[in-house]
Amino acid sequence: MRKAVKLSSPNQRIQGTIVLGGSKSISNRALMIRALCPKPFEVINASVSDDTLAMERLLAQGEGVLDAGHAGTTLRFLTAYFAFKDGTQHLTGSDRMQQRPIQALVDALNHLGADIRYTKQEGYPPLDIHAPQKSPGHRVQLDAGISSQYISALLMIAPTFPQGLEIQLTGTAVSEPYLKMTLNMMSYFGVSHQWKDDIISIAPQEYQPRNYFVEADWSSASYYFSLAALAKEADIILKGLSRQSMQGDAAIEALAPQFGVETTWIDDTQLRLSKSAPASISPFLEYDFIGQPDIAQTVFILCGGLGMQGLFTGLQTLHLKETDRIQACKAALAKVGVVLSKVPARFMKNDPREFYMQDGKAEYQDIPVLKPMTTTAWPCPWHH
């Protein structure tokens, strides 16, 4: 029989110091670049997430059946990494991963000379990646509106091509900060690029080995912004973040004042979150998540907890994650009386973007407990 666990704070005040782990996005790029580098280097403070552990394990395995599990970034990066290697690799993932499209990346790689074939459903993993029969081409076109991970995967292998690579981007780019992250990291390891209009060009070059320290993860940090905002009073110090971060999710800091949270940098790696009672909270938030979709769920739950109305866009990639994150949030918010719904296109005639509206304040009484929750730190039930 399941046992319900009630968590509460009598004075609704939260205080503490948190040492955050390394960024998954940065760690996976560093591991990919290290695998492409002619000499090894150390990746310090790498993420211990399942995605990063899978990336490290599969790069070390290097052949045979490579199972990425739920790790979408890992599977996409490795598809590009193995596309021009000798031998044959069978790249697969979880049932959900086999429902996540990868055709745009596979088409681009095959256009460049790779030999990648689907073993089940066309356009989806699993993949058989065979050794190419010719040298890779040097020009390709890719829709930037599908996934920035496809472009990042191509960018990282580009300097290893005999003629380099020119990528022409079409459509409106999603998660552009992640492209800039990739290019900035490549620059750190000695690889230059040109980005003019819709074309990114990378000449043939060698990565230069340099030890790399992974900054803390802003996606994880966003949960503590939520805890601070939902408390009556808060004083939280987050350690490991970068004041000059390359992560798009650092945008949560700019949003914090609307939730009644003040931020103060103690130094370049420590950020204090403060909230005093009474705090001034905005009644309405309008935001475009196109550059940082991974903090959308946190913001949905936060607005619901504070009773803020919201109007959101830039969420198109959330349907294709390890779960449909929009549907998951709609279901979770509905349990506490908050509505998240798509705005009919007829109300946004002059704007082609897709919008979602949120309304209501969470009511916590008599919520059925579906699963017991055990915690040794502060609870974060909306973690994804």
C-alpha positions as CSV (number, residue, x, y, z in Angstrom):
1,M,0.0,0.0,0.0
2,R,1.4,3.4,-1.0
3,K,2.0,5.8,1.8
4,A,1.3,9.5,1.3
5,V,4.0,11.9,2.4
6,K,3.1,15.5,3.3
7,L,5.8,18.1,2.9
8,S,5.3,21.5,4.5
9,S,7.1,24.6,5.9
10,P,5.3,26.3,8.8
11,N,6.8,29.7,8.2
12,Q,7.1,29.4,4.3
13,R,10.6,30.6,4.5
14,I,13.4,29.0,2.6
15,Q,17.2,29.4,3.1
16,G,20.3,27.5,2.0
17,T,23.3,27.1,-0.2
18,I,23.2,24.9,-3.3
19,V,26.2,23.6,-5.3
20,L,24.8,23.0,-8.8
21,G,26.1,20.3,-11.1
22,G,27.6,20.9,-14.6
23,S,25.5,21.7,-17.6
24,K,24.3,18.7,-19.6
25,S,24.3,20.7,-22.9
26,I,27.8,22.0,-22.4
27,S,29.1,18.6,-21.1
28,N,27.8,16.7,-24.1
29,R,29.4,19.2,-26.5
30,A,32.7,19.0,-24.7
31,L,32.7,15.2,-24.9
32,M,31.8,15.2,-28.6
33,I,34.6,17.7,-29.3
34,R,37.1,15.6,-27.2
35,A,36.2,12.5,-29.3
36,L,36.9,14.5,-32.5
37,C,40.1,16.0,-31.1
38,P,43.4,14.4,-32.2
39,K,44.6,14.5,-28.5
40,P,42.6,14.0,-25.3
41,F,41.9,16.6,-22.7
42,E,40.1,16.7,-19.4
43,V,36.4,17.7,-19.0
44,I,36.1,19.0,-15.5
45,N,32.7,19.2,-13.6
46,A,30.9,17.3,-16.3
47,S,27.2,16.7,-15.8
48,V,26.2,13.4,-14.1
49,S,22.8,13.4,-15.9
50,D,21.7,10.3,-17.8
51,D,22.2,12.0,-21.1
52,T,25.9,12.8,-20.4
53,L,26.6,9.4,-18.8
54,A,25.1,7.8,-22.0
55,M,27.2,10.1,-24.2
56,E,30.4,9.1,-22.4
57,R,29.6,5.4,-22.3
58,L,28.6,5.2,-26.0
59,L,31.7,7.2,-27.2
60,A,33.9,4.7,-25.3
61,Q,32.0,1.7,-26.7
62,G,32.3,3.0,-30.2
63,E,30.8,0.0,-32.1
64,G,28.0,-2.6,-32.1
65,V,24.6,-1.8,-30.6
66,L,24.6,1.7,-29.1
67,D,21.5,2.3,-26.9
68,A,21.1,6.0,-26.0
69,G,17.9,5.3,-23.9
70,H,16.0,8.6,-23.5
71,A,19.0,10.8,-24.3
72,G,17.9,12.8,-27.3
73,T,21.0,15.0,-27.5
74,T,23.2,12.0,-27.2
75,L,21.5,10.1,-30.1
76,R,21.5,13.1,-32.4
77,F,25.1,14.0,-31.8
78,L,26.3,10.4,-32.2
79,T,24.4,10.0,-35.4
80,A,26.6,12.7,-36.9
81,Y,29.7,11.5,-35.1
82,F,29.6,8.0,-36.5
83,A,28.3,9.0,-39.9
84,F,31.8,9.3,-41.4
85,K,33.5,6.6,-39.3
86,D,34.7,3.2,-40.4
87,G,32.6,0.1,-39.4
88,T,28.9,-0.2,-38.8
89,Q,27.0,1.0,-35.7
90,H,23.4,0.3,-34.7
91,L,22.1,3.4,-32.9
92,T,18.9,3.0,-31.0
93,G,17.0,4.3,-27.9
94,S,14.0,3.9,-25.7
95,D,10.5,3.4,-27.1
96,R,9.9,7.1,-26.8
97,M,13.1,7.9,-28.6
98,Q,11.9,5.8,-31.4
99,Q,9.0,8.1,-31.8
100,R,11.1,11.2,-32.0
101,P,11.9,12.3,-35.6
102,I,15.5,12.4,-36.9
103,Q,14.9,12.5,-40.6
104,A,16.1,16.1,-41.2
105,L,19.6,15.2,-39.7
106,V,19.8,11.8,-41.5
107,D,18.8,13.4,-44.8
108,A,21.5,16.1,-44.4
109,L,24.2,13.5,-43.5
110,N,23.2,11.2,-46.4
111,H,23.3,14.2,-48.7
112,L,26.9,14.8,-47.6
113,G,27.8,11.2,-48.4
114,A,26.9,9.2,-45.3
115,D,25.2,5.8,-45.5
116,I,22.5,5.8,-42.8
117,R,19.5,3.5,-43.0
118,Y,16.3,3.2,-40.9
119,T,15.7,-0.3,-39.5
120,K,12.1,0.2,-38.5
121,Q,10.0,3.3,-39.2
122,E,11.2,5.7,-41.9
123,G,12.4,9.0,-40.4
124,Y,12.9,7.6,-36.8
125,P,15.5,5.6,-34.9
126,P,16.8,2.9,-34.7
127,L,19.5,3.6,-37.3
128,D,22.1,1.5,-39.0
129,I,25.1,3.7,-39.7
130,H,27.5,2.2,-42.3
131,A,31.0,3.4,-43.4
132,P,30.6,6.0,-46.2
133,Q,31.7,5.0,-49.7
134,K,33.1,8.5,-50.5
135,S,34.6,11.6,-48.9
136,P,32.0,14.0,-47.3
137,G,30.6,16.8,-49.3
138,H,31.0,20.4,-48.2
139,R,27.6,22.0,-48.7
140,V,24.2,21.2,-47.1
141,Q,20.9,22.9,-46.4
142,L,19.0,22.4,-43.2
143,D,15.7,23.7,-41.7
144,A,16.7,25.7,-38.6
145,G,13.1,25.5,-37.3
146,I,13.1,21.9,-36.4
147,S,15.9,21.4,-33.9
148,S,19.1,23.3,-33.1
149,Q,20.7,19.9,-32.1
150,Y,20.7,18.8,-35.7
151,I,22.7,21.9,-36.7
152,S,25.0,21.6,-33.7
153,A,25.7,18.0,-34.6
154,L,26.8,19.0,-38.1
155,L,28.8,22.0,-36.9
156,M,30.9,19.9,-34.5
157,I,32.0,17.4,-37.2
158,A,32.4,20.1,-39.9
159,P,36.1,20.9,-39.3
160,T,37.1,17.2,-39.7
161,F,35.8,17.3,-43.3
162,P,38.5,17.6,-46.0
163,Q,36.8,20.6,-47.5
164,G,35.1,21.8,-44.4
165,L,31.3,22.5,-44.5
166,E,28.9,25.2,-45.4
167,I,25.5,25.0,-43.8
168,Q,22.6,27.1,-45.3
169,L,19.9,27.6,-42.7
170,T,16.3,27.9,-43.8
171,G,13.3,28.9,-41.8
172,T,13.2,30.6,-38.4
173,A,15.9,29.2,-36.0
174,V,14.7,27.6,-32.8
175,S,16.9,27.6,-29.7
176,E,19.5,29.9,-31.3
177,P,21.5,30.3,-28.1
178,Y,22.4,26.6,-28.3
179,L,23.9,27.2,-31.8
180,K,26.0,30.1,-30.4
181,M,27.0,27.8,-27.5
182,T,28.3,25.2,-29.9
183,L,30.2,27.7,-32.0
184,N,31.7,29.4,-28.9
185,M,32.9,26.1,-27.5
186,M,34.4,25.2,-30.9
187,S,36.2,28.5,-30.9
188,Y,37.6,27.7,-27.4
189,F,39.1,24.6,-28.9
190,G,40.7,26.5,-31.8
191,V,38.0,26.1,-34.5
192,S,36.9,29.3,-36.3
193,H,33.8,29.9,-38.3
194,Q,32.0,32.5,-40.3
195,W,28.2,33.2,-40.0
196,K,26.9,35.6,-42.6
197,D,23.2,35.9,-43.1
198,D,21.8,32.4,-43.3
199,I,25.1,30.6,-44.0
200,I,27.6,29.1,-41.4
201,S,30.9,28.2,-42.9
202,I,33.7,26.2,-41.2
203,A,37.0,25.5,-42.9
204,P,38.9,22.2,-42.4
205,Q,40.7,22.5,-39.1
206,E,41.9,20.5,-36.1
207,Y,40.5,20.8,-32.6
208,Q,43.2,21.9,-30.1
209,P,43.2,20.0,-26.8
210,R,42.5,22.3,-23.8
211,N,41.2,21.2,-20.4
212,Y,37.6,22.4,-20.1
213,F,35.6,23.4,-17.0
214,V,31.8,22.9,-17.4
215,E,29.8,25.7,-15.8
216,A,26.7,24.9,-13.7
217,D,23.4,24.1,-15.3
218,W,20.9,27.0,-15.6
219,S,18.0,24.6,-16.3
220,S,18.6,23.1,-12.8
221,A,19.0,26.6,-11.3
222,S,15.6,27.6,-12.5
223,Y,14.0,25.2,-10.0
224,Y,15.5,27.1,-7.2
225,F,14.2,30.3,-8.6
226,S,10.8,28.7,-8.4
227,L,11.3,27.7,-4.8
228,A,12.3,31.2,-3.9
229,A,9.3,32.7,-5.8
230,L,6.8,30.4,-4.2
231,A,8.1,31.0,-0.6
232,K,7.0,34.0,1.4
233,E,10.7,34.7,2.2
234,A,13.8,33.3,0.6
235,D,17.6,33.6,0.8
236,I,19.2,31.0,-1.5
237,I,22.8,31.0,-2.7
238,L,23.5,29.1,-6.0
239,K,27.1,28.1,-6.5
240,G,28.7,27.2,-9.8
241,L,26.8,29.4,-12.3
242,S,28.6,31.7,-14.7
243,R,27.8,35.4,-14.8
244,Q,28.7,35.5,-18.4
245,S,26.9,32.2,-19.3
246,M,26.5,30.9,-22.8
247,Q,23.3,29.1,-21.8
248,G,20.0,30.4,-23.0
249,D,18.3,29.2,-19.8
250,A,20.1,32.0,-18.0
251,A,17.1,34.1,-19.1
252,I,15.4,33.0,-15.9
253,E,17.4,35.6,-14.0
254,A,15.9,38.4,-16.1
255,L,12.4,37.1,-15.4
256,A,13.0,36.7,-11.6
257,P,11.8,40.3,-10.6
258,Q,8.4,39.6,-12.1
259,F,8.1,36.7,-9.6
260,G,9.1,38.9,-6.7
261,V,12.7,37.5,-6.6
262,E,15.8,39.7,-6.5
263,T,19.1,38.5,-7.7
264,T,22.6,39.6,-6.6
265,W,25.9,38.2,-7.9
266,I,28.3,37.6,-5.0
267,D,31.1,37.0,-7.5
268,D,31.2,35.6,-11.0
269,T,30.1,32.1,-9.9
270,Q,27.7,32.7,-7.0
271,L,24.2,34.1,-7.3
272,R,22.0,35.0,-4.4
273,L,18.2,34.8,-4.7
274,S,16.2,36.9,-2.3
275,K,12.5,37.4,-1.6
276,S,11.0,39.4,1.2
277,A,7.4,39.6,2.4
278,P,5.4,41.3,1.0
279,A,6.9,41.0,-2.5
280,S,5.7,42.7,-5.7
281,I,4.5,40.1,-8.2
282,S,3.4,40.9,-11.8
283,P,-0.2,39.8,-12.5
284,F,0.6,38.9,-16.1
285,L,3.6,37.4,-18.0
286,E,4.0,37.3,-21.7
287,Y,7.1,35.5,-23.0
288,D,8.6,33.9,-26.1
289,F,10.5,30.7,-25.2
290,I,12.0,30.2,-28.7
291,G,15.6,30.7,-27.4
292,Q,15.2,28.8,-24.1
293,P,12.4,26.2,-24.3
294,D,13.8,24.1,-21.4
295,I,12.6,26.6,-18.8
296,A,9.1,26.7,-20.1
297,Q,7.8,24.0,-17.7
298,T,9.3,25.7,-14.7
299,V,7.7,29.0,-15.7
300,F,4.3,27.3,-16.2
301,I,4.3,25.8,-12.8
302,L,5.6,29.0,-11.2
303,C,2.9,31.1,-12.8
304,G,0.3,28.6,-11.6
305,G,1.6,28.7,-8.1
306,L,1.5,32.5,-7.9
307,G,-1.7,32.9,-9.8
308,M,-0.1,34.9,-12.7
309,Q,-1.8,34.9,-16.0
310,G,0.5,34.0,-18.9
311,L,0.7,34.2,-22.7
312,F,3.4,32.1,-24.1
313,T,4.9,31.2,-27.5
314,G,8.0,29.6,-28.9
315,L,7.0,26.2,-27.5
316,Q,6.9,24.1,-30.7
317,T,9.9,21.9,-29.8
318,L,8.3,20.8,-26.5
319,H,6.1,18.3,-28.2
320,L,9.2,16.3,-29.4
321,K,11.0,15.9,-26.1
322,E,11.3,12.7,-24.0
323,T,7.6,13.3,-23.4
324,D,5.2,15.8,-24.8
325,R,6.0,18.5,-22.3
326,I,3.0,20.7,-23.1
327,Q,0.5,17.9,-22.6
328,A,2.3,16.9,-19.4
329,C,2.1,20.4,-18.0
330,K,-1.6,20.8,-19.1
331,A,-2.5,17.6,-17.2
332,A,-0.5,18.5,-14.1
333,L,-1.8,22.0,-13.9
334,A,-5.4,20.9,-14.4
335,K,-5.1,18.8,-11.2
336,V,-4.6,22.0,-9.2
337,G,-7.2,24.1,-11.1
338,V,-4.9,25.9,-13.5
339,V,-5.7,26.0,-17.2
340,L,-3.0,25.9,-20.0
341,S,-4.6,26.0,-23.4
342,K,-3.8,26.8,-27.0
343,V,-5.0,30.1,-28.3
344,P,-7.1,29.6,-31.5
345,A,-5.4,30.9,-34.6
346,R,-8.3,33.2,-35.4
347,F,-7.4,35.4,-32.3
348,M,-3.8,35.8,-33.6
349,K,-4.5,36.6,-37.3
350,N,-1.6,39.0,-37.7
351,D,0.9,36.7,-35.9
352,P,1.9,33.3,-37.4
353,R,3.2,32.0,-34.1
354,E,1.5,29.5,-31.9
355,F,0.4,30.9,-28.5
356,Y,-0.7,29.3,-25.3
357,M,-2.7,31.0,-22.5
358,Q,-2.5,30.2,-18.8
359,D,-5.0,31.2,-16.2
360,G,-5.8,30.3,-12.6
361,K,-4.0,29.9,-9.2
362,A,-3.1,26.5,-7.9
363,E,-5.3,25.1,-5.1
364,Y,-3.5,22.3,-3.2
365,Q,-6.2,20.9,-1.0
366,D,-7.3,17.3,-1.5
367,I,-4.9,16.5,-4.3
368,P,-4.7,12.8,-4.8
369,V,-1.2,11.4,-4.2
370,L,-0.3,9.3,-7.2
371,K,3.2,8.3,-6.1
372,P,5.1,8.5,-2.9
373,M,7.9,11.0,-2.9
374,T,11.1,10.7,-0.9
375,T,13.6,13.6,-0.8
376,T,16.9,14.2,0.8
377,A,17.0,17.8,-0.5
378,W,14.3,20.3,-1.3
379,P,11.5,18.8,-3.3
380,C,11.1,19.7,-7.0
381,P,8.1,17.6,-8.2
382,W,8.0,19.3,-11.6
383,H,11.6,18.3,-12.5
384,H,11.9,17.0,-16.0
